[in-house]
Structure formats: C-alpha cells, structure tokens
Amino acid sequence: MTTPQTILSGIQPTNQITLGNYLGALKNWVKLQQQYRCYFAVVDLHSLVTARGGGELAANSWYALATYLAAGINPAQACLFVQSHIAAHCELAWILNCFTWMGELGRMTQFKDKSVKEGANIPAGLFNYPVLMAADILLYQAALVPVGEDQRQHLELTRTLAQRLNKHCGQPLFKVPAPYIAPVGAKIMDLRYPHIKMSKTATHADGVIFLSDDADTISRKIKRATTDSGRDISYDPDNKPGVSNLLVMQAVLLDLPLAEVCSRYQEQSYGKLKSDTADVVVAALRDIQGKINTLLADRTSLRRILDTGSAQAQATAQQTLNRVRDTLGLLPLT
C-alpha cells in the first residue's frame, strides 16, 4: 500500500475566523484528510506579530481548535496541534534564518504591504514571518501545502530554503513542498471591496463575515455587498468580481458546480442573488456555530484532543529536527 503524502496547513487565531477561512481552507481540509496524512495547526506564534498575546489570544486559540473540529476535522484522521506547543518550530526557524538572505525577505509582498501599516516600529517578526512558516512546513516533511495566491511567494521561499539546505548538507534533509490550490473557493473576496481577499484586518467591518456573526448581521452584510454594472449574473471575476464572489460562496457551501449555480440566475436580479446567498450562508453557519459552542463548553475533551495531537506532532517534528541538528554538527541533546 502506498503511504499517503503529507499536507500541513494552519490558521492564525489573531481574531475571529472568517467565512473566507471556512470556505477557502477548512472545508477543503475536511476533504483532504480523507486522502492525505494531514497536520492542521493553530499558528499562534505567527499571530504575535500583530496580536501581542494575553488572554484574548488564548481564548482565540481555543476557538480556532473548536472551529476546526466543528468544520469536520476528525482527530482520528488528522493531527491537530497548537504551534507554540512544539518547540522545534522556533529552533528550526532560527536555523533556517541563518540560511535566508535579507534580500529574499525584503522582497516579500506581504512584508512590504503590512510594514506600511506598522509605521516607524516594524516588528522583526513581520520581516522573519516567512522563515517561521517555512519551519512549520519543513518540520513535517509536507509534500503539499494548501495556500491562497497571497501565500504563494512565502511557499516559494520555503521551497528555496529546502533546496538550499539539501544542497548545503549534501543530502535530502527536507521534502520540497508544492502548493495545493483548491479548484473552487480558494479565495473568498471582501464584500465591500471584491477586488481584495476577505480578511480579518479589513478596513470596513461590513466587508467580512465572521463565523460568530448572527443571522441578521450576516444578511445585512451580504445585502449591502458591492455588485457590478450591468444586469446579467455570471461568473466573471475580472469584470464582475462582486457577483462572482457571491456565486462562489453558494457553490462551495452547497457543494455544487459553479455552472449549476449560475444557471439558476438567468434573468434574475442582483437582489435575488444576494437574498439567496444570505440564506445559504446563514443556514451553513448556524450549524457550525452550534457545534463550536458545544465544543467550547467541554474544555476537558478539547484538551485531550490537543494533547494527543501535540504528542504526534512533537514526535514527527523532533525526528526532522534531530536529523538537521546532527547534519549541521550541533551536539546531541543526550
């Protein structure tokens, strides 16, 4: 029997998880766990770049874990863990930093964009963020990494570092990962500004649907969504980004082909499309919200799942790290 390939992915618990996270990542993870060896992390260390920690971060981390489970991630099929619980992530990140060039990090588009918002005091963590991401991936010898278009540049750096270390050490220390891009729903756009990705840090609150939003809030946001000129309803991201975004939401939530969803709106109005999309989103999130609340009420069970996942992740990560340490000449730990 062929050993399944390994996939790793994660979401920052910086703030409430968005509909974009759910449709673009979590729903695809549920499918991927059936075919691959999956590691799904709550990447809390990454979130320290913008959220400086405290009780809110801890609460958001528990919420993220509960959301993974509520979305359908099965801990018997996939390894669930919190990034900061595996010390190997930080140790490998430092080693990779020593093989990463300043110019490579300075060219990262996300660093350029986000550093503008930080003003004069730009955290070094923002600059080195892609190196920690590389460590996350390489520790588990991931062959595939589900990424949106905005993360492709970071994954390319990960590939570069894997190849650089393999060449430097004269042996295949790391598997060189490839991107996994979901065919539909990989990128859910902002409701107000449909030319940009839906994000937790949106400039306008009405542009983002959070999984914790109530039904009235979800309906209001979708019915105020920016649409496009003309009257026809078709999937055309370049010329009709607002309409296309709503069609994608329905297609992914209903597990229908885009063409079938589009066919329902021949000679229909934008108002009908918005109303139907709101109903679909509200129904889907009502179910997941109930599951999240039930899971959060049983912290003991959540902790048990987390401890089991952490032990599994620790064993895999330490195996990779020990090999890297030995190859680079660092003294053995024992």
Secondary structure as the mmCIF struct_conf table of DSSP 4:
data_model
#
loop_
_struct_conf.conf_type_id
_struct_conf.id
_struct_conf.beg_label_comp_id
_struct_conf.beg_label_asym_id
_struct_conf.beg_label_seq_id
_struct_conf.end_label_comp_id
_struct_conf.end_label_asym_id
_struct_conf.end_label_seq_id
HELX_LH_PP_P HELX_LH_PP_P1 THR A 2 GLN A 5
STRN STRN1 THR A 6 ILE A 11
BEND BEND1 THR A 14 ASN A 15
HELX_LH_PP_P HELX_LH_PP_P2 GLN A 16 ILE A 17
STRN STRN2 THR A 18 THR A 18
HELX_RH_AL_P HELX_RH_AL_P1 LEU A 19 ASN A 21
HELX_RH_PI_P HELX_RH_PI_P1 TYR A 22 LEU A 26
HELX_RH_AL_P HELX_RH_AL_P2 LYS A 27 LEU A 32
TURN_TY1_P TURN_TY1_P1 GLN A 33 GLN A 35
BEND BEND2 TYR A 36 TYR A 36
STRN STRN3 ARG A 37 VAL A 42
HELX_RH_AL_P HELX_RH_AL_P3 ASP A 44 SER A 47
TURN_TY1_P TURN_TY1_P2 LEU A 48 THR A 50
BEND BEND3 ALA A 51 ALA A 51
BEND BEND4 GLY A 54 GLY A 54
HELX_RH_AL_P HELX_RH_AL_P4 GLY A 55 ALA A 71
TURN_TY1_P TURN_TY1_P3 GLY A 72 GLY A 72
TURN_TY1_P TURN_TY1_P4 PRO A 75 GLN A 77
STRN STRN4 ALA A 78 VAL A 82
HELX_RH_3T_P HELX_RH_3T_P1 GLN A 83 HIS A 85
TURN_TY1_P TURN_TY1_P5 ALA A 87 ALA A 87
HELX_RH_AL_P HELX_RH_AL_P5 ALA A 88 ASN A 97
TURN_TY1_P TURN_TY1_P6 CYS A 98 PHE A 99
HELX_RH_AL_P HELX_RH_AL_P6 MET A 102 GLY A 106
TURN_TY1_P TURN_TY1_P7 ARG A 107 ARG A 107
HELX_RH_AL_P HELX_RH_AL_P7 THR A 109 GLU A 118
TURN_TY1_P TURN_TY1_P8 GLY A 119 ALA A 120
HELX_RH_AL_P HELX_RH_AL_P8 ALA A 124 LEU A 139
TURN_TY1_P TURN_TY1_P9 TYR A 140 GLN A 141
BEND BEND5 ALA A 143 ALA A 143
STRN STRN5 LEU A 144 PRO A 146
HELX_RH_3T_P HELX_RH_3T_P2 GLU A 149 GLN A 151
HELX_RH_AL_P HELX_RH_AL_P9 ARG A 152 CYS A 169
TURN_TY1_P TURN_TY1_P10 GLY A 170 GLY A 170
BEND BEND6 GLN A 171 GLN A 171
BEND BEND7 PHE A 174 PHE A 174
STRN STRN6 ALA A 178 TYR A 180
BEND BEND8 PRO A 183 ALA A 186
HELX_LH_PP_P HELX_LH_PP_P3 ILE A 188 ILE A 188
STRN STRN7 MET A 189 MET A 189
HELX_LH_PP_P HELX_LH_PP_P4 ASP A 190 ASP A 190
BEND BEND9 LEU A 191 TYR A 193
TURN_TY1_P TURN_TY1_P11 PRO A 194 HIS A 195
BEND BEND10 ILE A 196 ILE A 196
STRN STRN8 LYS A 197 LYS A 197
TURN_TY1_P TURN_TY1_P12 LYS A 200 THR A 201
BEND BEND11 THR A 203 HIS A 204
HELX_RH_3T_P HELX_RH_3T_P3 ALA A 205 GLY A 207
STRN STRN9 PHE A 210 PHE A 210
TURN_TY1_P TURN_TY1_P13 LEU A 211 SER A 212
HELX_RH_AL_P HELX_RH_AL_P10 ALA A 215 LYS A 223
TURN_TY1_P TURN_TY1_P14 ARG A 224 ARG A 224
BEND BEND12 SER A 229 ARG A 231
TURN_TY1_P TURN_TY1_P15 PRO A 237 ASN A 239
HELX_RH_AL_P HELX_RH_AL_P11 PRO A 241 LEU A 254
TURN_TY1_P TURN_TY1_P16 ASP A 255 ASP A 255
HELX_RH_AL_P HELX_RH_AL_P12 LEU A 258 SER A 263
TURN_TY1_P TURN_TY1_P17 ARG A 264 GLU A 267
HELX_RH_AL_P HELX_RH_AL_P13 TYR A 270 LEU A 296
TURN_TY1_P TURN_TY1_P18 ALA A 297 ALA A 297
HELX_RH_AL_P HELX_RH_AL_P14 ARG A 299 LEU A 328
TURN_TY1_P TURN_TY1_P19 GLY A 329 GLY A 329
HELX_LH_PP_P HELX_LH_PP_P5 LEU A 330 PRO A 332
#
